[in-house]
Amino acid sequence: MELVHGLGRSFPDATSELCSAALGEAEGREGEALETLRGAQMRMEREVDELLEQRTRSVASRRDGLVKNGVQFSLGAALDRVREELSLGHREEAAAHLLGAERRVSQFESDWKGLQGLLAQIEGLRNEALELGLPLGEISGEIEAIRERLTGPNLTEDALDELAQAAAQALMLLHEAIPTSLEEELARHATTLDGYPEDHVPSAVARRLHLEATRHLKKGRLPEAVQSVRDLRRAIEAVEKEASTRAPAPSAADIARETEAEMLDRLLKKARSLAARVRTLPPESETAREAAAEIRSATEMLRARELVQADQTLARLMRMLSAEPERS
């Protein structure tokens, strides 16, 4: 019964036979009590053997299930030792080896499931990055190396742990590489949108998508940021197609001829206009908080005569506000 309890099962059980034997002994029927105990022992041994064999088959089945999923988990000779000790009647030794094998399989199944979750995240991000044409450097090669090692023979717990660490590292690298590429692309799109006036209707959708992508990126929502950039590309393409039928925007040479004093005056007027627009936003809104921070940053830049940076900050703020509805 102690052996059965160690296996985590409440049966087979001999409590009733033990009580009956104790009662028979107390009443002087020792021969009858002994027969009761012998019968209980024989039944318990048989049922314990059946339980151990059943649990051994279950462990083997779980190992085979892992094999079917493409992972060659190595239990070594653990199950063979269980069967050998059972054949010799060494039930305690068989139970100890069986419990060890069960713990190994359970831990491996848990780690395998966690690794599959990591790989699913990696594949999702990598596919989206490749679809957008974002450079991933050596990350793709590292991912393929992980998958190749998973299909190798006799995969152990230590090897799986190493692969999980490698997968976590690859996921971290993706989370570093993709935002950098998206930030660079958003900066290019921002320059394009800055060439259109604030009230330019065809670019309104693109401005909203630009703001949306920027927010997703700041909050680390990479799948959402990638989707927004994908939509932004289409919107920018539509705006440029529409603009090609109209008069061209001012050239860089025309803008360069603006004096510093003229630029400062223009930016001050623009900052005052945008500040007034910010005051119309709901005070507790996310846009209001971000816009207030941009206004403070632009003001500091203007005081320091960092006019180009201030112009970029105000342009970014203008795009942000153009995506918000007007309030009276």
Contacts in CASP RR format, 6 or more apart in sequence:
PFRMAT RR
TARGET T0000
AUTHOR 0000-0000-0000
METHOD contacts of the structure
MODEL  1
MELVHGLGRSFPDATSELCSAALGEAEGREGEALETLRGAQMRMEREVDE
LLEQRTRSVASRRDGLVKNGVQFSLGAALDRVREELSLGHREEAAAHLLG
AERRVSQFESDWKGLQGLLAQIEGLRNEALELGLPLGEISGEIEAIRERL
TGPNLTEDALDELAQAAAQALMLLHEAIPTSLEEELARHATTLDGYPEDH
VPSAVARRLHLEATRHLKKGRLPEAVQSVRDLRRAIEAVEKEASTRAPAP
SAADIARETEAEMLDRLLKKARSLAARVRTLPPESETAREAAAEIRSATE
MLRARELVQADQTLARLMRMLSAEPERS
1 13 0 8 1.000
1 14 0 8 1.000
1 15 0 8 1.000
1 44 0 8 1.000
3 48 0 8 1.000
3 91 0 8 1.000
3 92 0 8 1.000
3 95 0 8 1.000
4 10 0 8 1.000
4 11 0 8 1.000
4 12 0 8 1.000
4 13 0 8 1.000
4 44 0 8 1.000
4 48 0 8 1.000
4 51 0 8 1.000
6 95 0 8 1.000
6 99 0 8 1.000
7 51 0 8 1.000
7 52 0 8 1.000
7 55 0 8 1.000
7 95 0 8 1.000
7 98 0 8 1.000
7 99 0 8 1.000
9 51 0 8 1.000
11 47 0 8 1.000
12 43 0 8 1.000
12 44 0 8 1.000
12 47 0 8 1.000
12 48 0 8 1.000
12 51 0 8 1.000
14 40 0 8 1.000
14 41 0 8 1.000
14 43 0 8 1.000
14 44 0 8 1.000
17 36 0 8 1.000
17 37 0 8 1.000
17 39 0 8 1.000
17 40 0 8 1.000
18 37 0 8 1.000
18 40 0 8 1.000
20 33 0 8 1.000
20 36 0 8 1.000
21 33 0 8 1.000
21 34 0 8 1.000
21 36 0 8 1.000
21 37 0 8 1.000
21 40 0 8 1.000
22 33 0 8 1.000
24 30 0 8 1.000
24 32 0 8 1.000
24 33 0 8 1.000
24 36 0 8 1.000
25 33 0 8 1.000
45 91 0 8 1.000
48 91 0 8 1.000
49 86 0 8 1.000
49 89 0 8 1.000
49 91 0 8 1.000
52 82 0 8 1.000
52 86 0 8 1.000
52 91 0 8 1.000
52 94 0 8 1.000
52 95 0 8 1.000
52 98 0 8 1.000
53 86 0 8 1.000
55 98 0 8 1.000
55 102 0 8 1.000
56 79 0 8 1.000
56 82 0 8 1.000
56 83 0 8 1.000
56 86 0 8 1.000
56 98 0 8 1.000
56 101 0 8 1.000
59 75 0 8 1.000
59 79 0 8 1.000
59 98 0 8 1.000
59 101 0 8 1.000
59 102 0 8 1.000
59 105 0 8 1.000
60 79 0 8 1.000
62 105 0 8 1.000
62 109 0 8 1.000
63 73 0 8 1.000
63 75 0 8 1.000
63 79 0 8 1.000
63 105 0 8 1.000
66 72 0 8 1.000
66 73 0 8 1.000
66 108 0 8 1.000
66 109 0 8 1.000
66 112 0 8 1.000
67 73 0 8 1.000
69 112 0 8 1.000
70 150 0 8 1.000
70 151 0 8 1.000
71 112 0 8 1.000
71 150 0 8 1.000
71 151 0 8 1.000
71 155 0 8 1.000
72 151 0 8 1.000
72 152 0 8 1.000
72 153 0 8 1.000
72 154 0 8 1.000
72 155 0 8 1.000
73 105 0 8 1.000
73 108 0 8 1.000
73 112 0 8 1.000
73 155 0 8 1.000
73 156 0 8 1.000
74 153 0 8 1.000
74 154 0 8 1.000
74 155 0 8 1.000
74 156 0 8 1.000
75 101 0 8 1.000
75 104 0 8 1.000
75 105 0 8 1.000
78 97 0 8 1.000
78 100 0 8 1.000
78 101 0 8 1.000
78 104 0 8 1.000
79 101 0 8 1.000
81 94 0 8 1.000
81 97 0 8 1.000
82 94 0 8 1.000
82 97 0 8 1.000
82 98 0 8 1.000
82 101 0 8 1.000
83 94 0 8 1.000
85 91 0 8 1.000
85 93 0 8 1.000
85 94 0 8 1.000
85 97 0 8 1.000
86 94 0 8 1.000
104 157 0 8 1.000
107 157 0 8 1.000
108 157 0 8 1.000
108 160 0 8 1.000
111 157 0 8 1.000
111 160 0 8 1.000
111 161 0 8 1.000
111 164 0 8 1.000
112 160 0 8 1.000
114 164 0 8 1.000
115 150 0 8 1.000
115 160 0 8 1.000
115 163 0 8 1.000
115 164 0 8 1.000
115 167 0 8 1.000
118 164 0 8 1.000
118 167 0 8 1.000
118 168 0 8 1.000
118 171 0 8 1.000
119 143 0 8 1.000
119 146 0 8 1.000
119 147 0 8 1.000
119 167 0 8 1.000
121 171 0 8 1.000
122 143 0 8 1.000
122 167 0 8 1.000
122 170 0 8 1.000
122 171 0 8 1.000
122 174 0 8 1.000
123 143 0 8 1.000
124 223 0 8 1.000
125 171 0 8 1.000
125 174 0 8 1.000
125 175 0 8 1.000
125 178 0 8 1.000
125 222 0 8 1.000
125 223 0 8 1.000
125 226 0 8 1.000
126 136 0 8 1.000
126 139 0 8 1.000
126 140 0 8 1.000
126 143 0 8 1.000
126 174 0 8 1.000
128 222 0 8 1.000
128 223 0 8 1.000
128 226 0 8 1.000
128 227 0 8 1.000
129 136 0 8 1.000
129 174 0 8 1.000
129 177 0 8 1.000
129 178 0 8 1.000
129 181 0 8 1.000
129 226 0 8 1.000
130 136 0 8 1.000
131 230 0 8 1.000
132 181 0 8 1.000
132 226 0 8 1.000
132 229 0 8 1.000
132 230 0 8 1.000
134 177 0 8 1.000
134 178 0 8 1.000
134 181 0 8 1.000
134 182 0 8 1.000
135 177 0 8 1.000
135 181 0 8 1.000
136 174 0 8 1.000
136 177 0 8 1.000
137 177 0 8 1.000
139 170 0 8 1.000
139 173 0 8 1.000
139 174 0 8 1.000
139 177 0 8 1.000
142 166 0 8 1.000
142 169 0 8 1.000
142 170 0 8 1.000
142 173 0 8 1.000
143 170 0 8 1.000
145 166 0 8 1.000
146 163 0 8 1.000
146 166 0 8 1.000
146 167 0 8 1.000
146 170 0 8 1.000
149 159 0 8 1.000
149 163 0 8 1.000
150 163 0 8 1.000
175 220 0 8 1.000
175 222 0 8 1.000
178 222 0 8 1.000
178 226 0 8 1.000
179 217 0 8 1.000
179 220 0 8 1.000
179 222 0 8 1.000
179 225 0 8 1.000
182 213 0 8 1.000
182 217 0 8 1.000
182 225 0 8 1.000
182 226 0 8 1.000
182 229 0 8 1.000
183 217 0 8 1.000
185 229 0 8 1.000
186 210 0 8 1.000
186 213 0 8 1.000
186 214 0 8 1.000
186 217 0 8 1.000
186 229 0 8 1.000
186 232 0 8 1.000
189 206 0 8 1.000
189 210 0 8 1.000
189 232 0 8 1.000
189 236 0 8 1.000
190 210 0 8 1.000
190 312 0 8 1.000
190 315 0 8 1.000
190 316 0 8 1.000
190 319 0 8 1.000
192 236 0 8 1.000
192 239 0 8 1.000
192 240 0 8 1.000
193 203 0 8 1.000
193 206 0 8 1.000
193 207 0 8 1.000
193 210 0 8 1.000
193 236 0 8 1.000
193 239 0 8 1.000
193 315 0 8 1.000
193 319 0 8 1.000
194 315 0 8 1.000
194 319 0 8 1.000
195 249 0 8 1.000
195 250 0 8 1.000
196 202 0 8 1.000
196 203 0 8 1.000
196 239 0 8 1.000
196 243 0 8 1.000
196 249 0 8 1.000
198 318 0 8 1.000
198 322 0 8 1.000
202 238 0 8 1.000
202 239 0 8 1.000
202 242 0 8 1.000
202 243 0 8 1.000
203 239 0 8 1.000
204 322 0 8 1.000
204 323 0 8 1.000
205 235 0 8 1.000
205 238 0 8 1.000
206 232 0 8 1.000
206 235 0 8 1.000
206 236 0 8 1.000
206 238 0 8 1.000
206 239 0 8 1.000
207 319 0 8 1.000
207 322 0 8 1.000
207 323 0 8 1.000
208 322 0 8 1.000
208 323 0 8 1.000
209 228 0 8 1.000
209 231 0 8 1.000
209 232 0 8 1.000
209 235 0 8 1.000
210 232 0 8 1.000
210 319 0 8 1.000
210 323 0 8 1.000
211 319 0 8 1.000
211 320 0 8 1.000
211 323 0 8 1.000
212 228 0 8 1.000
212 323 0 8 1.000
213 225 0 8 1.000
213 228 0 8 1.000
213 229 0 8 1.000
213 232 0 8 1.000
215 286 0 8 1.000
216 222 0 8 1.000
216 224 0 8 1.000
216 225 0 8 1.000
216 228 0 8 1.000
217 225 0 8 1.000
243 249 0 8 1.000
258 266 0 8 1.000
260 305 0 8 1.000
260 307 0 8 1.000
263 307 0 8 1.000
263 311 0 8 1.000
264 302 0 8 1.000
264 305 0 8 1.000
264 307 0 8 1.000
267 298 0 8 1.000
267 302 0 8 1.000
267 307 0 8 1.000
267 310 0 8 1.000
267 311 0 8 1.000
267 314 0 8 1.000
268 302 0 8 1.000
270 314 0 8 1.000
270 318 0 8 1.000
271 295 0 8 1.000
271 298 0 8 1.000
271 299 0 8 1.000
271 302 0 8 1.000
271 310 0 8 1.000
271 314 0 8 1.000
274 291 0 8 1.000
274 295 0 8 1.000
274 314 0 8 1.000
274 317 0 8 1.000
274 318 0 8 1.000
274 321 0 8 1.000
275 295 0 8 1.000
277 321 0 8 1.000
278 288 0 8 1.000
278 291 0 8 1.000
278 292 0 8 1.000
278 295 0 8 1.000
278 317 0 8 1.000
278 321 0 8 1.000
280 326 0 8 1.000
280 327 0 8 1.000
280 328 0 8 1.000
281 287 0 8 1.000
281 288 0 8 1.000
281 291 0 8 1.000
281 321 0 8 1.000
281 324 0 8 1.000
281 327 0 8 1.000
282 288 0 8 1.000
282 327 0 8 1.000
287 320 0 8 1.000
287 321 0 8 1.000
287 324 0 8 1.000
290 320 0 8 1.000
291 317 0 8 1.000
291 320 0 8 1.000
291 321 0 8 1.000
294 313 0 8 1.000
294 314 0 8 1.000
294 316 0 8 1.000
294 317 0 8 1.000
294 320 0 8 1.000
295 317 0 8 1.000
297 313 0 8 1.000
298 310 0 8 1.000
298 313 0 8 1.000
298 314 0 8 1.000
298 317 0 8 1.000
301 307 0 8 1.000
301 309 0 8 1.000
301 310 0 8 1.000
301 313 0 8 1.000
302 310 0 8 1.000
END
